[in-house]
Amino acid sequence: MRFNQLINALEGGEACLQSYELATNPELLSAAALDQANQDQISFLEKGNTLSSILNKSKAGAVLIPNDEKLIKVATQRGFAWATFQHPRLAFAESLEILYPRKIVKPEIHPTAFIGEGVELGKDVFLGPNVSIGNNCLIGNKTIIHSGVVLYEKVVIGEGCELHANCVLHPDTKIGTGCVINSNAVIGSEGFGFVPTNHGWHKMPQTGYVVLENEVEIGSNSTIDRPAVGETRIGAGTKIDNLVQVGHGVTTGKACAMAAQVGIAGGAKLGNGVILAGQVGVGNRVQVGDGVIASSKCGVHADIAPGEVVSGFPAIPNKLWLRCSANFKKLPEIVKSLREKDRRAFD
């Protein structure tokens, strides 16, 4: 695809094309990182990253950049085909969708797929090798279920979902439309519920279920537990990375994002648009308000008001944490100074 054809396809999209220059109009075969791209590849420089030196060393055939005079000058001098966007990263994502079109999976039911009693399959469904579907499941139109997926009984899956190899959905799990569940994820597994007794731990039956609303995506090896009663619910448009643990009875709002190794304890409630960076821990029954951002490795042990940005363990406002962390390396000298003052006070 020629660069001008790609730009025409991107025009009018959410990335917001602003201007472009066709120095060479290269034939683009693929995409790559800016420092690795060659003449038949397209790359981008993210908004806010004004390191023109990266752009100056690149060998890319075309670049997508923010509307920055310095970057435009460098791109022009280097003879790149370039385009400026309000959101270059989004433009690059849209470019990838064009250059790497999604493989069309034709409807098929593989002969090794097991289908239980009372199962209802929608139109144009794909069931791969060794899929196992329990009794009384409902599968929506155009849903793709890859090899080795296991659905327990009474699972409901909406239209246009894709379940990748070897993921498992436990009884009564309910999945909305357009959801993606990646390999080895487990949805609806038993919550960690035990009651202490004089004779050890008494297991509490986990009779609830999990609901994933529309357009939810779950990463590989992530788990979402069902509760003893009621539901665990993941709000529409939420994106969950690999190796995330969502405990029993958790509720999230819409369009949340959780990076790898996040752990959310039972009964916690997240508002809309909450972002949890890698390895964030959220405590039992904690309530996190709309739009909260928790930076990497912070521990959220108490309720967080809407719109807060928090860091640290335990989590405190990010600006305060930055001030504290700047002084961490000074603590030995501070302690030494205080001890000397105490000693002089008693002399």
N, C-alpha and C positions, 0 to 999 in steps of 0.2 A: 504494500500500500504506500502510495506517495504521501509525503507530509501534508500537502495541501488537501488531499482527500481526508486525511485524519482530522485536520483542523475543521473542515466542513462538517464532519460528523460530530465533532465536539461543540460546535457553535450552537448556542441556545441551551446548553446543559447547565447543571447546577454549579459547575466550576467557574463559570462566568469569564468567557474569553474577552480580553481587552484589546490586544493588538498582536500582530505577528509579522515576521519577515521571512520571505522565501529566498534565502541566499542561493541555495542549491537544489531545493525540493527533492531530498534524497528518497530513495526507495527504502522503506522501513520494514524489516523482516521480524524484529523482535524488540524487546526492551531490556535495559540493564541499569545497574547503579551508575552514577555519574562518573566515578573513577574507574569503571570497568567497561563502559560502553565503547563500541566501535562505530564505524561509518554507517552501518545499516541498522543501527539501534537508536531508540529514543530514550531519553532520561529526563530527570527533573531536579530542580533545586527547591526545597521546601520554603514556604513563606516564613520569614523571620531569620532564615539562614543566609546572611549576606556575604558569605565567604567566597568572594569572587575568585580566589586562588584555586578553589576546587573546579570552578567552571573553566578557568583559564588552562588547566591541565587536561581537561576532558577531551576525548577523541570521539564523542558521540556525533551521530549524524544530525540529530535534532534535539532541542531541549525545551522544556516547559519551565518557565521561571515566573517569580512574582514581578509586579510592575515596579521595578527598582531601576533608576537611571544608571547606576554603576554596573549592574548585571547586564542590562540591555547593551551598554557600551562594550563590555567584554564579549558578549555573544556576537555582536555585530563585527567587532574586530577579528574574532576568530573565524568568521565566515559560517557560523552555525545557521541552520534554519531554526528559528525560535518563535515562541509564542508566549505572551504574558497572560496570566490568569489571576483572578482574585483568589482562587484556591488551587494552587499548582498541584498539590498532593492529590486532590480529588480529580483534577484533570488527568493525572497520571493513572489513577485507578480506572477512570473511564477509558483511557487509551488501552490499558491491559485487557479490558473487556472486549475491545474491538480487535486487537491484535491476536488475542488468544480466546476465540469464541468457545463458549461452553459446549462440550461434547453432547450431542443429542442421544439420549438413551431411548431406544425403541421399546415399546411395550412388549413384555415377555414374562411368562411364568416358567421358570426353569423346572425341568422334571424332578429335580431333587428337592424342590421346596415343599415343606410340609404345611398344609392348611387344615386347621382344626374345624370342628363342627360349628355351624352358625356364623361363619365368617362372611362379611360383606366386603367385596372388593369393588372399588370404583372403576371408572373407565381409564384405559391407557396406563395401567399400573405395571411396574417392573418389579419382579421378585427374582433375586439372584440365586445362585447355587446355595443349597443347605440353609435357606431361610426357614425359620420355624415360627408359625403364627398360631397362637393358642385359640381356644374356643371363644366365639362371640366377639371377635375383634372387628373393628370397622376401619377400612382403609380408604382414604379419599382419592378422588380422581388425580391422575398424573403423578402419583407419589412413587418415588424410586426407593427400593429397599435392597441394599447390596448384600453380598454373600455373608452368611453366618449370623445375620441379625436374628435375635430372639425376641418375640413378643409374647408375654404371658397373656392370660385370658382377659377379655374385656378392655383391651387397649383400643383407644380411639385416636386415629391420626387424620388430620385434615388434608385438604387438597394441596398438591404441589410441594410436598415435603421430600426431603432426601435423608435417608438413614444409611450411614456408611458402615463398612464391614465390622461385624462382631459387636455392635452396640446392643444393649439389652434394655428393654422397657418392661417394668414389672406390672402386676395386675392393676387395672383401672386407671392407668396413666392416660392423660388426655393431652393431645398435641394439636395446636392450632394449625392454620394454613401457612405455607411457605417456611416451615421450620427446617433447620439443618442440624443433625446430630452426628458428630464425627466418631471415628472408629473407637471402639472400646469404652465409650461413655455408658454410664449406667443411670437410668432414670427410674425413680420410684423404688429404689432399694430400701431396706428397713432402716428406719431412724435408730440412732444410738440411744435406746430407752431401756434403762434398768433401774429397779428399785432396790436400795440397800436393805438387807434383813440380817437377823442374827446368824443366818446360815449362808450368807453370801448374797449374790446379786440375783434378784428375781426379774426375769425378762418381762417387759411390758409389751404386749402385742401391738404391732404397728398396723392399724387397720385403715389408715387414711390413704391418700393418693396424691399424685403430683399433676399439676397443670402447667403446661407451657403455652402461653398465649401466642398470637400470630407473630411470625417473622423472628422468632427466637433462634439463636444459634448456640450450640453447645460444643466445646472443644473436646479433643481426644482425652480419654482417661479421666474425665470429670464425672462427679457423682452428685445426684440430687436426691435426697432422702425423702421418703414419705413419713408422715407423723403418726402418732398413736391414734389420733382422731382428726378429722378435718382434712385440710389440704396444705401442701407446699405449692406456692404459686410464683411463677416467673413472668414478669410483665412483658407486654408486647414490645418487640424490637430490641430486647436485651441481648447482649452478646457476651458469652462466657468463654474464656480461654481454656487451654489445656490444664489438667491437674488442679481443678477447682473443686472444693467441697462445699456444698450447700446443705446445711443441716435440716432436720425435720421441722416443719411448720414455718419455715422462712417465707416471707412475702417480699417481692421486689416490685417497684413501680415500673413504669415504661422506660425504654431506652437506657437502661443501665449498662455499664461495661465493667467487667471484672477480668483482670490480667491473671497470669499463671500463678498457681499456688495460693490463691485467696482461700480463706476458710471462714465460713459464716456459721456461727453456732445456732442451735435450735431456737425458734421463736423470734429471731431478729426480723426487723421490718425496715426495708429500704424504700426511700421515696423515688420519685421520677428523676431520671438523668444522673443517678449516682455513679461516680467513677471510683473503683477500687483498684489501685495499682498493685504490682506484684507482691505477693506474700503478706498482704494486709489480713489481719485477723479481726473479726467482728464478734463481740461477746454475746452471750446468751440473752435474748429478749431486748437487746439494744435497739433503739429506734434512730435511724439515720435520715435526716431531712432531705428534701428535694435539692438536687444540684450539688450535693456535697462531693468534694474530691479528697480522697485519702491517699497520701503518697506512699511509696514503697515501704513495706515492712512495718507500718505503724499498727498499733494495737488499739482498736476502738472498744473501750470498756464501758463507756457511758454514752448517753444520748447526744447526738450532734445536731445542732440547729441547721435549718435550711441555708444553703449557700456557703457554708464554711469550707475552708481548705485546711486540712489537719495533717500533722506529721508527728512522728516520734512514738515512743512506747513508755507510758500510755500516751494516747494521741492528745496533742495540744494544738492551738492555732499555729499555722505554718510559720507566720512571721515571728512568733515567740520562739518556736523551735529553731529557726535559723539563728536568732540571737544567742540562744543557749548553746547550740552546736559550735558556734564560732568561739565560745569560751571553754569548750571541753578540754582542749589541749593545754589551756592555761591553769586547769584545776590544781595540778601539783604545786605550782608556784603560789597560787592563791592560798592553798592550805598551809604551805610553809610560812607564808607571810602572816597568816592569822595565828599560827602557833607561836611565832616570834613575838607578836603583839601581846598574846596571853602571857608568855613567859616574862616579858618586861613589866606587865601590869602587876605580877606577883613578886617581882624583885624588890 
